Amino acid sequence: MRWVPVFLTVLASPSLVAAQIPDTLEGKTVLRLSATATQTTVPDYAILRVAVTTQDKLAAEAGRSNARLVDAVVIALRETGILVDSVSTGGYAVQRAPPDRQGRPTGYIARAQLAVRIQALERIGEAIDAALNAGATDVGPVDFAATSLDAARDSAYAAAVRDVYRRADVVTASIGGTVLGAVDITASERRAWVPCVGCDELPPARDPATIVTPGMISVTVMVNATFRIQVR
């Protein structure tokens, strides 16, 4: 799979801009507006979550067999040649297994959870296959993230604020007025996954291979503002 970077873009959303006819607030003429701005950025790393579960009549043996499988999974991930930044333990527990239908004990279950940070996004499917083949019993979810996310969020806030101020000037000027200043500004944001624009089609699966296609992270900011205005 080849990954084609998509540059950070700014998308203003004029259709989502709303204006209210000037009214009064504490005896002053005000104008209420809202505006949105969206930015998208491409994830540049992922957190792959892998779990290994083992069961045995003895708690110690369940733990030992679990440790052997965890070591095998980590070695398999590194032997693929995939750039694995770090492997950390996300959780570990040994506990009694559920009894059988007659209520008799069935032994102990050991479960280890790993969090694997991977930069080679085009090879996540290969990493999943390697982990499963080495003995992993659970895989997922895969969390994609971007080191540029904070910059994208900041830019979306700035773009939305600029747009709501610009439209305040436009609306006020159209009725022969002047913007005196903002009385109140509130903002909210939401994140979503959108299809990867500009990415190449996936290559044929290998032997077979699990295919995981990352999208782009979209950050949308909505700003609501109340302006004090002077109308001639």
N, C-alpha and C positions, 0 to 999 in steps of 0.2 A: 504494500500500500504506500502510495506517495502522498505526502502532505504538503499542500501549497499554502503558505502563509497568506492571510487576508489582513490587510492593513486596517488599523483602527479608523472607523468612520463616524461621522456625526450626522444624525438624521433628525432634523427638526420636524415637528408634526403639526403643521398649521391647522389641519382638520380637527385637532384635539384642543385648539385654543378657544376658550369661551370668554365672553365679556358680558357684563351686566350693566344695564342702563344706570347712570349715576344716581345714587340715592344719598341719604344723609346718615351720619354716624356722630352722635353727640353734637348735633347742630352743624356739622361740617359736611360738605359735599364730598362723597367718596365714589371710587370706581373699583369694582371687584373684577379681577381677571384670573384666568388660569392658563398655563402653558405647559407643554411637555417637550422633552428632548430625549432621544435614544442614542446610545452608543453600543457598538458591538466590538468584541475583541475575541481573538482566537486563543483557546486554551493551549498552554505550553507544557503542562505536566498533568499527571493523573495519579490518583491514589487507588490502587487495586487492593481490595480486601479479600483475604484468603483465610479459610478456617480448616483446621484438621481435627477430626473427632475420632477417638478410639474407645473401645470398650473391652473390659476384661473382668474376670471374677475378682481379681485383686486390684486394689486402688493403685498400689505401687507399680504393678505391671502395666496398667492402663496409662499411667504417667510416662513410663519408660518407652512404651511403644509409640506414644504420642510424640515424645521428644525425637525419636528416630525419624518419624515421618516429617516432622517440622524441619529437621536438618536436611532431609532429602529434598523437600520442596524448595528451601532456600538455595541449596546447591544447584538444583535444576534451573531455577530462575537465573542464577549468575552464569551458568554454563551456556545459556542461550546467546550470551554476548550482548544482551539488551542492557542499556544504561539504566541500572537500578541505583538510584541515589541512596536509598536507605530502606532497611527492613526493620520495623519495630513491632513489638508485641502490643496488640490492641486489647488483649484480654486473655485470661487463662483461668481454668477452673477444673477441679476434679470433684465429682459428686456421685451419689448413688444413682444407678440406672432405675428406670421405672420397673416395678415388679411385674411378673407375668400375670396371666389371668387368674391364677390360683392364689395370687398375693405373695408368691415366693420371690426372694431377692434374685436379681439377675446379674449383679456385679456393679461395676463402677464405670463411669464415663469421664474421659478426659477431653477437654476441648481447648484448643489454642487458636487465637485469632491474630493474624498478621496484617499489618498495613504496609504496603509496598509502594514507594513513590517511584514513578517511571516517567522519564522525559521523552522516550521514543514512542510517541503516541501511535505511530503506524504499526507498532509491534505489540500492542496490548493483547491482541488475540493470541499471538504466539506465546506470550507470557501466561495467559490463562491456560492454554493447552499444556504447557510445561508443568504448571502447578498441579493440574488435575492428573496428569500422567505420573507424577511423582508421589501422589497419595493424598492431595487435598480433597476434602469432602464437600466443601462449600466455597463458592466464589461469588463475589459481588456484595454490594454494588460497586461499580467503578465511578469514582467521583472525579470529574474533570475540573481543572482550575487554571487560572491565568495569573502570572505575576503582574500583569498590566491591569488587573481588575480595578485596583484603587484609582489608577489614573483615569480609566474609563468612567468610573463613577463620578470622580471630581469634574471631569469634562462635561458629563451629562448635566450635573447640577449647574455648572457655570452657563451652559448653553440655554437651559430652561429659564434661569434668572434673567439672562440677557434678553431673551425673547419676550418675557412677560413685561419687562421694562420698556422694550421697544414698542410693544403693542399698546402699552399705556399711553405713550406719547402719540401714537397714531390715532387712537380712539379719542383722546382728549383734544387733539388738534382739530379733529373733524367736527367737533361741536364748539370750536372757538375757545377752548379752555387751555389751562396750563397745569401740568403735574407739579404739585408742591412737595411730594415725597411719599414714601411708603409708610403706611400705618401698621401693617401686619403682613408677614410672609411666613407661610408654612410649606413644607415639602415632604414628599413621600417617594419611595422608590420600589421597583419590583424587578426581579431578575427572571429570565426565561432562556430556554435553549432554542436556537433557530437553526435551520439548515445551513450547512457550510457552503457559502457562495464562493465559487471559484476553485473548489477542490476537484481534483481529477476523479474519474470513476475508479472504483476499487478494482484491483487486479484479481485474477482468478485465485480462489482459495488454494492453499498448499496442504495437501496430504492428510486429511482435510484440515483447514484451520478455522478457528473461531474468528469471525470478523466483527470488529467493534469500530464504529465510525463516530468520531467526536464531531459535534457541531460547533456553533459559535455561542458565546455568552452575550446575551443582550441585557443591557441595563437601561431601564426607562425611569425617568424622574419627572414627577408632576409637581409644579409649583403653583400655589394659590397665594395671591397677593391682593391687598387692599391699599389703594392709593388715595391720598387726600388731594383733591383737585380744586382749581378755581375756575369757575365758568363765568364768562362775561355776560 
